[in-house]
C-alpha cells in the first residue's frame, strides 16, 4: 500500500506561534517537540509528512472567539472588525512570538529558512523548514526601521494587514455572502511598504487584503502576487476568497495561491461547520488550477488558527488529502507540485535564490 507521507507538504500558513504564545511562550516549545494539543507539532509532522511552512507572527485582538465562531455558523453574517492596534502595543507581541520561533530553532524543532535552497535542504534532510512571516504589519513603523531589523533577523514574508485596518491598508471583514470589494486599499505608507519589501525581496501576502488593496499591490509591486491562504470566490462567495479576476492577475504575475483549509472559506454556504468532505477541497484546487495553472497552486492550511475539515484536523492526517488527490486523478508530479514544489518555485522567483 502506498505511503502518502510523501511527498512532504510545505504549507502556506499556520498559527503555531500564536498557540505557543498563549500556552506560555518559549517555555511551551518543549511541548511542541513531544506532542501537544494542536494541529502541528514535531510528532504529528513526522506522522503526516509535514515538512514545514510559513510560521505566522500575529498580534491577536481582544475578541470572544466563541461568539465569532458561533456567528459564522449562521447562513449569513457580517462580523465587525476589531479596532486597529497601535505600533507600540504590537511590537512587544511580535518580538515575543519571534523569540518563540528562534527558541524552536535553538531546541532543534525546525530551521528558519532565508532562501529556497534552505527549504530544499531541510525537506531532503527531514528537518522542519520555517519561514518567518508576519500576518498584519502593525508592529512596523512608517519609516520601515523595524522592517529592516526584522529582515536581518530572518523575516521573509509580510501580510500588510490581518483584516483589521493598519497604517498600511484596509483588510477584508469576515462577511458572507460578499465580494472582497469592501473599502479602501493601501495608504501611502502601504505603498512604501510594498516598495521596501520589493527592494528587500520580502514576499508580500495578499490573503487578508480587500480587493482595492489587492489591486493597489498589483499596480505597485514588481514581485509575483501571492495569497498564502485563500480560496476560490466562484465556489464559496465569501469576502475572504479571491475572484476569478484576481486569480487571473496572480497568474499574469506568475504568482501563487495556497488552499486555505478553513471551512467557512471552503463550503459553498460559507458556514463554519467542520463536516466538509475532501471532495470540496478538491473542487477548490480544480478551480484554482483552471484559473492559475498547475504551477501556481499549493496548500495554505491555516492550521492552529481555524476550524478545518474533520478529515484533516492535524498535520498527521495530511496523507488523507494526498490520497484523495491521487484518487481524484492527480498524478505524482502534480501532487508534488501542490505539496511543495510550487511554493519553492515562487519563493525562488521572489527571493532570488
C-alpha positions as CSV (number, residue, x, y, z in Angstrom):
1,X,0.0,0.0,0.0
2,X,1.3,3.4,-0.9
3,X,2.8,5.6,1.8
4,X,1.2,9.0,1.4
5,X,3.5,10.7,3.9
6,X,5.5,11.5,0.7
7,X,5.8,14.0,-0.9
8,X,6.4,16.3,2.0
9,X,3.9,19.2,2.5
10,X,5.3,22.7,2.7
11,X,2.4,24.8,3.9
12,X,1.5,28.4,3.2
13,X,0.2,29.4,6.6
14,X,0.0,28.2,10.3
15,X,-0.6,29.9,13.6
16,X,1.6,27.7,15.8
17,X,3.4,30.7,17.2
18,X,0.2,32.2,18.4
19,X,-0.8,28.9,20.1
20,X,2.6,28.6,21.8
21,X,2.4,32.3,22.8
22,X,-0.9,31.7,24.5
23,X,0.4,28.5,26.1
24,X,3.3,30.1,27.9
25,X,5.7,31.4,25.2
26,X,9.2,29.9,24.9
27,X,8.5,27.6,27.8
28,X,5.9,25.9,25.7
29,X,8.3,24.9,23.0
30,X,9.1,21.6,24.8
31,X,5.5,20.5,24.3
32,X,5.8,21.2,20.5
33,X,8.7,18.7,20.4
34,X,6.9,15.9,22.3
35,X,3.3,16.4,21.1
36,X,0.7,18.9,22.2
37,X,-3.0,19.9,21.9
38,X,-2.8,21.4,18.5
39,X,-2.7,20.8,14.8
40,X,1.1,20.9,14.3
41,X,3.8,19.5,16.5
42,X,7.0,17.6,15.8
43,X,5.4,14.2,16.4
44,X,2.4,14.8,14.1
45,X,4.6,16.3,11.5
46,X,6.6,13.1,11.4
47,X,3.4,11.0,11.1
48,X,1.9,13.1,8.3
49,X,4.9,14.2,6.2
50,X,4.6,17.8,7.2
51,X,7.9,19.4,6.0
52,X,7.3,22.9,7.3
53,X,5.8,26.2,6.0
54,X,5.1,29.8,6.8
55,X,5.1,30.3,10.6
56,X,2.9,33.4,11.2
57,X,3.6,36.0,13.8
58,X,0.2,37.5,14.6
59,X,-0.9,40.1,17.2
60,X,-4.3,39.0,18.5
61,X,-7.2,41.4,19.1
62,X,-9.4,41.2,22.2
63,X,-12.4,39.3,20.9
64,X,-14.7,36.5,22.1
65,X,-13.6,33.6,19.8
66,X,-16.6,31.5,20.7
67,X,-19.0,34.3,19.7
68,X,-17.1,34.8,16.4
69,X,-17.3,31.1,15.5
70,X,-20.9,30.8,16.5
71,X,-21.8,33.8,14.3
72,X,-20.0,32.2,11.4
73,X,-22.1,29.0,11.6
74,X,-25.2,31.0,10.5
75,X,-26.4,31.2,6.9
76,X,-25.3,34.8,6.6
77,X,-23.1,37.1,8.8
78,X,-21.1,40.3,8.8
79,X,-18.6,40.4,11.7
80,X,-17.3,43.8,12.8
81,X,-13.6,44.2,12.6
82,X,-11.5,44.7,15.7
83,X,-10.0,48.2,16.3
84,X,-6.6,48.9,14.9
85,X,-3.6,48.0,17.2
86,X,-1.1,50.8,17.9
87,X,2.5,50.1,16.9
88,X,3.8,50.5,20.4
89,X,1.4,47.8,21.6
90,X,2.0,45.4,18.7
91,X,5.8,45.4,18.7
92,X,6.4,43.6,22.0
93,X,4.0,40.9,20.9
94,X,5.8,40.4,17.6
95,X,9.1,40.3,19.5
96,X,7.9,37.7,21.9
97,X,6.5,35.5,19.1
98,X,9.6,35.9,17.1
99,X,11.6,34.8,20.1
100,X,9.4,31.7,20.3
101,X,10.4,30.8,16.7
102,X,14.1,31.4,17.5
103,X,13.8,29.2,20.6
104,X,12.2,26.4,18.4
105,X,15.2,26.6,16.2
106,X,17.6,26.6,19.2
107,X,15.9,23.4,20.5
108,X,16.1,21.7,17.2
109,X,12.4,21.7,16.3
110,X,12.9,23.4,13.0
111,X,15.2,25.6,10.9
112,X,14.4,29.2,9.9
113,X,14.9,29.4,6.2
114,X,16.0,32.5,4.4
115,X,16.4,31.0,0.9
116,X,14.5,28.4,-1.2
117,X,17.7,26.4,-1.1
118,X,17.5,26.3,2.7
119,X,14.0,24.8,2.3
120,X,15.1,22.2,-0.2
121,X,17.9,21.1,2.1
122,X,15.5,20.8,5.0
123,X,13.0,18.8,3.0
124,X,15.8,16.4,1.8
125,X,17.2,16.0,5.4
126,X,13.8,15.6,7.2
127,X,14.2,18.9,9.1
128,X,11.1,21.1,9.6
129,X,11.5,24.2,7.5
130,X,10.1,27.5,8.7
131,X,9.6,30.9,7.0
132,X,9.4,33.8,9.5
133,X,6.2,35.5,8.4
134,X,4.2,38.4,9.8
135,X,0.5,38.4,9.4
136,X,-0.6,42.1,9.9
137,X,2.1,44.8,9.9
138,X,1.0,46.7,13.0
139,X,4.5,46.4,14.5
140,X,6.2,48.0,11.6
141,X,6.7,51.8,11.7
142,X,6.1,54.0,8.7
143,X,9.8,54.7,8.3
144,X,10.4,50.9,8.0
145,X,13.1,50.7,10.6
146,X,11.5,47.7,12.2
147,X,11.1,46.0,8.9
148,X,14.8,46.3,8.1
149,X,15.8,45.0,11.6
150,X,13.3,42.0,11.3
151,X,14.7,41.3,7.8
152,X,18.1,40.9,9.3
153,X,16.6,38.5,11.9
154,X,15.2,36.3,9.1
155,X,11.8,37.8,8.2
156,X,11.0,36.9,4.6
157,X,7.2,37.3,4.2
158,X,4.8,40.0,5.3
159,X,1.0,40.5,5.1
160,X,0.2,44.2,5.3
161,X,-3.0,43.5,7.2
162,X,-4.8,40.8,9.0
163,X,-8.3,42.0,8.1
164,X,-8.4,44.9,10.7
165,X,-7.0,48.2,9.4
166,X,-3.4,49.1,9.8
167,X,-1.2,52.1,9.0
168,X,-0.6,50.4,5.7
169,X,-4.1,49.5,4.4
170,X,-7.5,48.1,5.0
171,X,-8.5,44.5,5.4
172,X,-11.5,42.5,4.3
173,X,-14.0,41.7,7.0
174,X,-15.5,38.2,7.6
175,X,-18.7,38.6,5.6
176,X,-20.9,36.1,3.9
177,X,-22.2,36.3,1.2
178,X,-20.0,39.1,-0.1
179,X,-17.4,40.1,-2.6
180,X,-14.0,41.2,-1.4
181,X,-14.6,44.6,-2.9
182,X,-15.1,46.4,0.5
183,X,-13.5,49.7,1.5
184,X,-10.3,51.5,0.6
185,X,-7.0,50.0,-0.4
186,X,-3.4,50.8,0.5
187,X,-2.4,54.0,2.2
188,X,0.6,56.0,1.1
189,X,2.5,54.2,3.9
190,X,1.3,50.9,2.5
191,X,2.7,51.8,-1.0
192,X,6.0,52.5,0.7
193,X,5.8,49.1,2.4
194,X,5.3,47.4,-0.9
195,X,8.3,49.3,-2.4
196,X,10.5,48.4,0.5
197,X,9.5,44.7,0.5
198,X,10.3,44.6,-3.2
199,X,13.7,46.1,-2.5
200,X,14.5,43.7,0.2
201,X,12.8,40.8,-1.7
202,X,10.4,40.1,1.2
203,X,7.3,38.3,-0.1
204,X,4.0,40.1,0.2
205,X,1.0,38.1,1.3
206,X,-2.3,39.4,0.0
207,X,-4.6,36.9,1.8
208,X,-6.4,39.4,4.1
209,X,-6.3,42.5,1.9
210,X,-9.6,43.7,0.5
211,X,-9.9,43.9,-3.3
212,X,-8.9,47.5,-3.5
213,X,-5.7,46.8,-1.6
214,X,-5.1,43.7,-3.8
215,X,-5.2,45.9,-6.9
216,X,-3.0,48.5,-5.3
217,X,-0.3,45.9,-4.6
218,X,-0.7,44.6,-8.2
219,X,0.0,48.1,-9.5
220,X,2.8,48.8,-7.1
221,X,4.7,45.5,-6.8
222,X,7.2,44.0,-9.2
223,X,7.1,40.7,-7.5
224,X,4.8,37.7,-8.0
225,X,1.4,38.2,-6.4
226,X,0.9,35.6,-3.6
227,X,-2.0,34.8,-1.4
228,X,-0.7,32.2,1.1
229,X,-4.1,31.0,2.4
230,X,-7.1,31.9,0.2
231,X,-9.8,30.1,-1.8
232,X,-12.0,30.5,-4.9
233,X,-14.8,33.0,-4.6
234,X,-16.5,31.3,-7.5
235,X,-17.1,28.2,-5.3
236,X,-17.5,30.0,-1.9
237,X,-18.7,33.6,-2.2
238,X,-17.0,34.8,0.9
239,X,-15.3,38.1,1.3
240,X,-12.0,36.4,2.2
241,X,-11.9,34.5,-1.1
242,X,-10.4,35.5,-4.5
243,X,-12.5,36.3,-7.5
244,X,-11.5,34.9,-10.9
245,X,-10.3,38.4,-12.0
246,X,-7.9,38.4,-9.0
247,X,-6.8,34.9,-9.8
248,X,-6.0,36.0,-13.4
249,X,-3.9,38.8,-12.1
250,X,-2.0,36.4,-9.9
251,X,-1.5,34.1,-12.9
252,X,-0.2,37.0,-15.0
253,X,2.4,37.9,-12.3
254,X,3.4,34.2,-12.2
255,X,2.3,34.2,-8.5
256,X,0.7,31.6,-6.2
257,X,-2.3,30.8,-4.1
258,X,-2.3,28.3,-1.1
259,X,-5.6,26.5,-0.5
260,X,-7.0,27.5,2.9
261,X,-8.4,24.7,4.9
262,X,-10.7,27.0,7.0
263,X,-14.2,25.5,6.5
264,X,-16.0,28.8,6.1
265,X,-13.9,29.6,3.1
266,X,-14.3,26.1,1.6
267,X,-18.1,25.5,2.0
268,X,-20.4,26.9,-0.7
269,X,-22.7,28.1,2.1
270,X,-19.8,29.9,3.9
271,X,-20.6,28.3,7.3
272,X,-18.0,27.5,10.0
273,X,-19.0,23.8,10.2
274,X,-16.4,21.1,10.0
275,X,-18.3,18.4,8.1
276,X,-16.6,19.3,4.9
277,X,-15.7,16.4,2.6
278,X,-12.3,16.3,1.0
279,X,-14.0,16.5,-2.4
280,X,-14.9,20.1,-1.6
281,X,-11.2,20.9,-1.1
282,X,-10.5,19.2,-4.4
283,X,-13.2,21.4,-6.1
284,X,-11.3,24.5,-5.0
285,X,-8.0,23.0,-6.1
286,X,-9.5,22.2,-9.5
287,X,-10.9,25.7,-9.9
288,X,-7.7,27.3,-8.8
289,X,-5.6,25.3,-11.2
290,X,-8.1,26.1,-14.1
291,X,-7.6,29.8,-13.5
292,X,-4.0,29.8,-12.4
293,X,-2.4,26.8,-14.0
294,X,-0.8,23.8,-12.3
295,X,2.4,25.6,-11.3
296,X,0.7,28.3,-9.2
297,X,-1.4,26.4,-6.6
298,X,-0.4,24.9,-3.3
299,X,-1.6,24.4,0.3
300,X,-2.1,27.1,3.0
301,X,-3.8,25.2,5.8
302,X,-4.3,27.9,8.5
303,X,-3.6,25.1,11.0
304,X,-3.8,26.1,14.6
305,X,-5.8,29.2,13.6
306,X,-9.0,27.9,12.0
307,X,-11.8,25.3,12.1
308,X,-10.7,22.8,9.4
309,X,-12.4,19.7,7.9
310,X,-12.9,16.7,10.1
311,X,-10.8,14.5,7.8
312,X,-7.7,16.7,8.1
313,X,-7.7,18.1,11.6
314,X,-3.9,17.9,12.2
315,X,-0.9,17.7,10.0
316,X,-0.7,14.0,10.9
317,X,-3.8,13.5,8.7
318,X,-2.3,15.2,5.6
319,X,-1.8,11.8,3.9
320,X,-5.6,11.5,3.6
321,X,-5.6,14.6,1.4
322,X,-2.8,13.4,-0.7
323,X,-4.6,10.0,-1.1
324,X,-7.8,11.9,-2.1
325,X,-5.7,13.8,-4.7
326,X,-4.5,10.6,-6.2
327,X,-7.9,9.0,-6.3
328,X,-9.2,12.2,-7.9
329,X,-6.8,11.7,-10.8
330,X,-3.9,13.9,-9.9
331,X,-0.6,12.3,-11.0
332,X,2.5,12.0,-8.8
333,X,4.2,15.1,-10.5
334,X,1.1,17.3,-9.9
335,X,0.8,16.1,-6.2
336,X,4.4,17.0,-5.7
337,X,3.8,20.5,-7.1
338,X,0.8,21.1,-4.9
339,X,2.6,19.8,-1.8
340,X,5.8,21.8,-2.1
341,X,7.3,22.3,-5.5
342,X,5.1,25.3,-6.4
343,X,6.0,27.1,-3.2
344,X,9.7,26.6,-3.9
345,X,9.2,27.9,-7.4
346,X,7.5,31.2,-6.4
347,X,9.9,31.7,-3.4
348,X,12.9,31.4,-5.7
349,X,11.4,33.9,-8.1
350,X,10.5,36.3,-5.2
351,X,13.6,35.9,-3.1
352,X,16.1,35.4,-5.9
353,X,17.5,32.2,-4.6
